[in-house]
Amino acid sequence: MGLNETMDPGTSTAPRDVVRRQYIASAAGDLQALRATMAPDVEWTEMAGFPLAGTYRTPQGVTSNVMEVLGRDWDAWTAHDDNYVVDGENVVVLARYTATHRKTERKLNVRVAHHFIVRGGLIVRFEQFVDTAKVAEAASEEGDH
């Protein structure tokens, strides 16, 4: 792999660069570019207890059922990709979600880990690990906890 491939995630098929491109597209709200990072048979799993818990398949299924819903329910939902741990096709990202819930106006700032599997320059699997209680608390219309 050449130096330019590691410095520019724009065209590289290296697993880390593909995952980085996914975060860039997500932050920009570019769902087409986001779908372009995923394999046609992608399996995208949001953690049990998360508002969107479940496994979604196909790039369109992921963006329709995850990113579009997050954008509807939260203002400025952002996944900040802080640290990468790469082992072959496995990419683990230690990250942070920040957002404000549109109905409750409560702010969210919570640590998260994402595990991606990248093959052939595309994300084939994703699994989220997050403190779902913190997310639920921000989305709850009940009194302060």
MOGIJO-V759846 format. One record per residue. RES is the residue in three letters. SS is DSSP state (2 for helix, 1 for strand, 0 for the rest). NEAR is the number of other ideal C-beta (glycine too) atoms within 12 Angstrom. D_LAST is the distance of its C-alpha to the last C-alpha in Angstrom with 2 decimals. Layout:
res = <RES/RES>
ss = <SS/SS>
near = <NEAR/NEAR>
d_last = <D_LAST/D_LAST>
//
This chain:
res = <MET/GLY/LEU/ASN/GLU/THR/MET/ASP/PRO/GLY/THR/SER/THR/ALA/PRO/ARG/ASP/VAL/VAL/ARG/ARG/GLN/TYR/ILE/ALA/SER/ALA/ALA/GLY/ASP/LEU/GLN/ALA/LEU/ARG/ALA/THR/MET/ALA/PRO/ASP/VAL/GLU/TRP/THR/GLU/MET/ALA/GLY/PHE/PRO/LEU/ALA/GLY/THR/TYR/ARG/THR/PRO/GLN/GLY/VAL/THR/SER/ASN/VAL/MET/GLU/VAL/LEU/GLY/ARG/ASP/TRP/ASP/ALA/TRP/THR/ALA/HIS/ASP/ASP/ASN/TYR/VAL/VAL/ASP/GLY/GLU/ASN/VAL/VAL/VAL/LEU/ALA/ARG/TYR/THR/ALA/THR/HIS/ARG/LYS/THR/GLU/ARG/LYS/LEU/ASN/VAL/ARG/VAL/ALA/HIS/HIS/PHE/ILE/VAL/ARG/GLY/GLY/LEU/ILE/VAL/ARG/PHE/GLU/GLN/PHE/VAL/ASP/THR/ALA/LYS/VAL/ALA/GLU/ALA/ALA/SER/GLU/GLU/GLY/ASP/HIS>
ss = <0/0/2/2/2/2/2/0/0/0/0/0/0/0/2/2/2/2/2/2/2/2/2/2/2/2/2/2/0/0/2/2/2/2/2/0/0/1/1/1/1/1/1/1/1/1/0/0/0/0/0/0/0/1/1/1/1/0/2/2/2/2/2/2/2/2/2/2/2/2/2/2/2/1/1/1/1/1/1/1/1/1/1/1/1/1/1/0/0/1/1/1/1/1/1/1/1/1/1/1/1/0/0/0/0/0/1/1/1/1/1/1/1/1/1/1/1/1/1/0/0/1/1/1/1/1/1/1/1/1/0/2/2/2/2/2/2/2/2/0/0/0/0/0/0>
near = <15/11/9/13/19/19/15/17/28/19/19/23/22/28/36/33/32/39/41/35/34/43/34/24/29/36/25/16/18/19/25/16/23/35/29/25/40/40/27/17/20/34/24/39/27/29/29/16/19/31/31/33/21/21/23/29/23/19/31/21/23/39/31/21/25/39/38/22/23/35/25/18/25/30/20/20/34/28/36/24/30/20/19/28/20/23/14/14/24/23/37/28/35/20/32/24/40/25/31/21/27/21/15/23/15/26/22/37/23/30/22/35/26/38/31/41/29/37/20/18/24/28/43/29/28/41/29/36/23/32/21/23/17/27/34/25/23/34/31/19/15/12/8/9/13>
d_last = <50.11/51.10/49.28/48.57/46.74/44.21/43.84/43.52/41.17/42.71/45.43/45.12/44.64/43.33/40.08/38.06/39.48/38.80/35.11/34.98/36.65/33.91/31.20/33.48/34.07/30.40/29.52/32.47/31.54/34.99/34.65/38.39/38.36/35.30/37.16/40.20/38.47/38.02/40.64/41.64/40.37/37.11/34.40/30.92/28.09/24.41/22.37/21.41/17.79/18.09/18.31/22.04/22.75/26.47/29.75/31.52/35.20/37.45/36.57/36.34/34.07/31.67/31.57/31.42/28.64/26.50/27.27/28.07/24.94/22.72/24.74/24.26/20.47/19.62/21.32/23.03/21.90/23.64/24.27/25.54/28.12/28.24/30.42/32.86/34.34/37.39/39.56/42.14/40.58/37.10/34.79/31.36/29.27/26.44/24.46/21.30/19.75/18.85/18.23/16.57/15.65/18.31/16.67/13.13/14.54/11.62/13.34/13.71/15.54/15.91/18.98/21.10/24.53/27.06/30.28/33.17/36.68/39.28/42.83/45.63/43.58/40.91/37.48/38.08/34.75/31.17/28.26/24.67/22.43/18.81/15.35/14.63/11.06/10.37/12.56/11.09/7.57/9.78/11.87/9.65/10.67/8.26/6.36/3.79/0.00>
//
